Amino acid sequence: MTVEDKLREMGIVLPTPPESMGSYVPVVRTGNLCFVSGQLPMKDGRLMAVGSVPNTCTLEKARDGARICAINIFAQLKSHLGSLDRVKRFVRLNGYVQSDNGFVKQPDVLNGASDFIAEVLGESGKHTRVAIGAMELPLNAAIEIDAIVEVD
């Protein structure tokens, strides 16, 4: 089963990848690695998880936002590579969670992305990860995730 077949089976339709919001490109490939710029929880042109966690944005809503970020990472990779079957392994995710003072469950938020990627890719979806609390994120997003992915 191809990666795109697996996504379809899961009911996921990859969106047109969000455009860059600044002076950068969404994906850079060097050798067999693709570096995917930070993705926000954008769906249909709207942020789906907004504000600080957990007071403005609940932990569950932020976790769902992390899943949307992962979907957008896949969309960026498909746009750049032409086919997701060229993805060999997710190497690393860096996740930033807009956090209220005292909030320490950033890893729980990032599990929304990590679990989704592992569900799609199986063993090759397991990756290293950093989960960081941030005071503010672009557009007041609750989460932003970037990725390093091995490709052929």
C-alpha positions, 0 to 999 in steps of 0.5 A: 500500500502506498503512503497516499493510499494509507492516507486515503484509507484514513480519510485524509485528503492532503490539502494544497500546502500552505504558502510561506508567510515570509522570506523562506521556502517550505522545503529544502532538500540536501542530499537525502534529507528534506527540511520542512519549514515550520507548519501551523495548524492551518486547514482551509485557510484558517488556524484550527488551534489558536492561543496559549495552552491550556487556558485559551486552547485546550490540550486536546484542541492543541493535540488535534492542531499538531495532527493538522501540522503533520498533515501539512508537513505531508502536503509540503513533502508531496508538493516538493517530491511529487510522491510521498512514496519517496519518504523513507523515514521521519528523522526528527520533529521540532514542536513549539507550543504556545504555553501558559505559565506553568504548562509542562505538557508540551510532549502530550501536545506533540503526540498528536503529530507523532502518533499520526505520522507513526500510524501512516508510516509504521516503523519508519514514522518513528522519529526523534523529537523536541517539544518546546514551550513558547511565549508566542507563535506566528498568527497566535497559533497554538502550535508550530512543527517543523520536520527533517525527513529522509527521502530517496 
